[in-house]
Amino acid sequence: MKKLIKKLSIFLTWPLLIASILFLIETKYHKISGGDLNRIGKISINPNYRDFIENDEVDDVIHYSYLSEINQSNSNIDILVVGDSFSRLGYAGFVNYLSKQSNKTIVNANLKTLAPIQHLFNLVDGNFFENLDVEYVILQMVVRSWEDIINVDHQLRYDIDQLSDYFWLPYELRMQKYKNEVQEFSIKDFINRVLKYNLYSILYKYDDNAYFSKVYKFQLNKKLFSTKENELLVLDQEINNCKDINYDNIKRINEKLNYLSNKLYNKNIKLIFFPIPDKYDIYNSFIINNKYKSNDFFQMLRKEEKNYISIDTKKVLSPFLKDGMMDMYLADDTHWSFKSAKVMSKYILSKIYNVEKDILGNPDS
């Protein structure tokens, strides 16, 4: 019996020793900043990285309304925003800057589960707009989700009383709920974090995505993030989805958007299509020795005939990057920072004011 116990203790000693070493390494060197890429890729970023967001340009007031808060049977809305997670960034989001920089009534649809364009078609084909006076609809989508435009299901539609099933909590309540949540310890998550951090730390030295991570890591030829390392982190989907971006698919996307715009126009509503570049796309020209396909979404879409207002987000933001503006997107995340949100909200408002000037005539002429 003693021999068995001795052999068992010897057998377990090395695994426990290795596990302890891996745990100590992860605990000491894995810095968590809170971004989705920092979390998924197990890539260390200073926990204080996001401190630059806390300044006078980001206040703690939500200036827009939520669709769940208004009278959906009788309201006047200047701009209705139907978007993805980029429209749910709260205080530092483009929707808040649109409201802050204008005197327009702006409503955030704040819908979940389905793609933004599917939500919008469901609203248009249902009875949502029958008793609402809406001037503009902004359809915001991140480019990596471009296939959602082609794959719209036209059999779906919403009656106005069905909408409550799709509302996200307002930003303030979501943040409060997140703060109050008690994170339960999970041995599975713990082992996953420790093992992946140690494994990825080695494999990233030999491969851009550590062979099987969902996060790619690139070196940049220019300092564009206020982090210690001059690196770009991007989601694998942003690279993988580039291969099918071609003229045939862009033509199909544009046809679908023109069709949607016509439907809205018949209700006296103007469509603004606001695609947001993937992080990989917007920083592509700064990647050292990039061996992957570029994203040609914006270049191809520019050549299409449109009957909607198209926002060329990449064209607007690129000069700021060339001039060296730091942290236009978040280093640790797939989302952009308040800097890009503020630039783009001003640009969208300028497009709207130009449309209104064309309709009403220039009062200074």
N, C-alpha and C positions, 0 to 999 in steps of 0.2 A: 504493500500500500504506500509506504514511504517513497519507494522508488518511482511509483506511478505519479505521486504528487510532485516529486522532484523533476521528473521528465516533463510533466504538464507545465510546471512553473518555468522551466527553461524554454519550452515551446512557446509560451505566451510572452516571455520577456521581450523578445525582439519586436514583435508586432506592437506591443504597448509602448516600447521605447520609440519606435518610428512614429507611431501615432502622436506621442507626446511632443516629439520634435516638430512634426508638421503643424500641430496645434500652436506651439510657441512661435513658429515662423509666421503663421497666418495672423495671430494675435498682434504681433509686433509690427508687421510690415503692411498688412492689408488695411488701407485707409479708406473709409467709406464716406463719400460726399453726398450721396442720396440720389444721383441720377440713374436712369434706367440702364445705361451702358456700363456705368460703374458697377452696378449690381449684377447684370447678366454676364459681363465679361470678366468679373472678379479682378478688375484693374484698379490699382490704388490711385486715388486722387485726394488731395488735401481736403479734409472735412470743412475747412473754412473757405473753400474755393468760391462758393456762391455768395460770399459776403458783399461782392461788388454790386449785387442786385439791390441791396438795401441803401438806397440813396434818394435824393429829392425827386428823381424822375419816376419813381415807383411809389405811388401813395397807397394807403390802405383803405380806399373807398372804391366800391363798385359803382360805376356811373351809368351802367345800362340796366335794362330790365330783363327778366327771364320770361319766357313764354308761359311758364306755369303760373306766373304772378298776375298776368294781365287778363282782361276780359276778352276771351277768344271769340266772342260773338259780336263784339262791337268795339273796335279799337282802330286808331290811326297809327300806322307804323311807317316811319321814313325808311328804315333799313332793317330787314329781318336777316339774321345771320344763321345759316345752317352749315355746320362744320364738324370737324373731328376734334381730337384732343387739343389742337392748336387754338381752337376757339374757346377752350375751357381752362385757359391759363390764368384766369382771374385778374388780379390787380395789374400784372405785368403782361397781359395779353392784348392782342391787337383790337379786340372788341372793346375793351375798356378805353384804349386810346382813341378809337373812333368816336366814342361818346364824349370823352374829355375834350377833344379837339374841335368839337362841333356843337351846334345847338339842335341837332337832329334827334328824333326819338328812335332809339336803337334797341332792338329786342334780340336776345340770344335764344335760339330755339332750344339749345342744351339737350339734344336728344341722344339716346344711347341705343346700343344693340346693332342697328343696321348702319350701312354706309350712308354718308351725308346725301349723296345723290339719290339713293333709294328713298330716304326720308322725304326729300323734296318732291320727287315724283309722286309719292304716296299722298303728300299734302295737296299737290296740284290736281291729281286725279280724284281726290275725295272732295269733301265740302268745306275744307278748311278756309279757303279764301273767299267764300261766298259773302260773308258779312264783315270782312276785314278790308280796310283801305291801306294797302301796302304799296310803297313806291318802288323800292329796290329789294331784291333778294341777293345776298352774297352767298354763293356756294363755295365754301372753302374746303379744299382737300389736299392732303400731302401727296406728292407725285407718286410715291411708291405704291399707292392704292389705285393707280390708274385703271386697272382691270375692272374695278367696281363700276366705272362709267359704262363700259361695254356690257357688263353682265346685269344690268338693271332688270328686275322682274316687273313687268308692266301689268301683272295680274293683281298686284297689291295696291291698296289704297286705304286712307284713314278717314273715318268719320271723326268729327271734332271731339266727340266724347271718348274716343279711344286713345287720345294722346297721352293721358296721364300714365299709361303703362310704360312710356318710353322716356320720361323725364329723368335726367340726372338730378341729384341734389344740387342746389346752388353751390357755387364755389366756397363761400364762407362756411356753409354747413359741412361740406365735404372735408375741408381743412380741420374744422373743429372735431369732427368725428375721427379723423386720422390721428389727431393729437391725443384723443381720449382712449383710443384703442390700446389695449394691453397686448403686447406681442407675446404669444405663448411660445415657450421653448419647444423646438422640434429637433429631435436627434437626427432625423433625416436631413433637414435643412442644414444643421450644423456640420454633419459629415460632408454633405455636398459642397458647402462653402469652403471648408478646410482643404478637402481633396482638390477641388477645382482651382482654388487659388494657387496652391503649390504646383499643380500640374501645368496650368496655363502660364505661370511665371517662367517655366522652363521652355514650353513649346512656342510661346510668342517670339522667342529669340530666333526661331527657325522658320516660322510660317506666319503670314499676315493674320490668320484667324486661329492660330494655335491648332491647326488641322481640323478641329471640329467645334470651335466656339462659334456662337451666333454673333460675335462682335469682331470686326476687323480693326486692326491697329496699323496706322501708317505714319511715316515720318514726313514732316512738312519742310518745305524750303524757305518758309517765312514764319515768323512768330505771330500767331493769330489767336492764341488762347493764353490767358493769364495763369497757366499752370506751369509747374517746373519743367515737365517734359514737353518738347515741341512735337506733340503727337495729335493725330486725328483719329477719333473712335467713331465707327459707323456700324449700323446694323447690317447683317448679311443680306437681308431682304432688299436693301437699297442697291446692292451690287447685282444680286440674282435677277431682279426684275428688269434690268437694263436690256437684257438680251432680246426681249420681245417688243421693245419699243421700236417700231418701224413705221413707214409712211402709211401702210394699210391700216394699222391699228390707230394711228393718230387721226386718220381720215374718219374712221368709225367713231372715235371719241368726239371729234368736232361735229359730226352729223348728229350724234345724240344730244350734244349741248345746244345745237341750233334748234333741234326738235323741242327741247325743254324750253328754250327761250321763246319760241313761237307760242307754246302753251301759256307761258306767263304773260306774254305780250297781249294775248287775247283777254287777259284779265287786267290789262293796263299796268303791268308790273315789268320792270326792267331787270334782266339777269346780269349779275356780275360774277364771272368765274374767276376764282382766286386760288390758283394752284400754288402750293408751297414747295420749294425745291427740297429734295432729300439732302441731308447733310453731306453725303458722298458727292453729290452733283455740284453743290455750291462751292465746295473746297477742292474739287477734282484737279484743277490746274495747279494747285500748290503741293500735290503729292509727289514725293520723290520716287522716280522709277515705278510709276504705276503701270501694272500689267493687265489691268482689268478694263472692260468696255466702258466707255463714257455713256452718260445719260443724255440722249438727244431729244428729250420730250419738248423742251421749250423751243429749240431751234426748229423742229419740225412743225410745231403748232403755229409758229409765227407765219408760216406760209399758207395757212388755211383761211378760207373765206368765212367770216364769222358774222352772225347777227346778234351777238351778245357782247357785253363789255368784257374784254379779256385783260387780266392783270399779268404782265410779264415780270413776275417777281424776281426771277433770276437776273434779268437785265437791270432791274432797279438796285438790287443789293450788291451785285458784283463790283461796281466801282468802289464801294466802301471797303471791301476786302482788299482790293488792289492798293488802296491807300493805307492799308495796315490796321484798320479798325479791329480791335480785340473783342473776342467773345460775342460775335454776331449770333452765333449758335452757342449752346452750352457745351463745354468740353466733355462733360460727363453724361450727356443726354442726347436723345434724338431730336429734341425740341430746340427752338431758337430762344434767344434772350429778349428782354424788353427792348434792346437796341433795334433789332430787326422789326419787332412789332410796332415800334413807334414810327420808324421810317415808312413802313408799308401802310399804316393807317393814314398818314399824311398823304401818301400817294393816291390811295383809294379815294379819299375825300376830294383831291384835286381832279380826279377823273369824273367824279359825280358833279362837281361844280362846273366843269367844262361842258358836261351834257346839259345841265340846267341853263347855262349861258347860251348854248346853241338853241335851246327851246324858247327861252324868254327874250333873247337878244342881249347884246352887250350894252349895259346902261351907260358906259363911258364912251360909246362910239357916236 
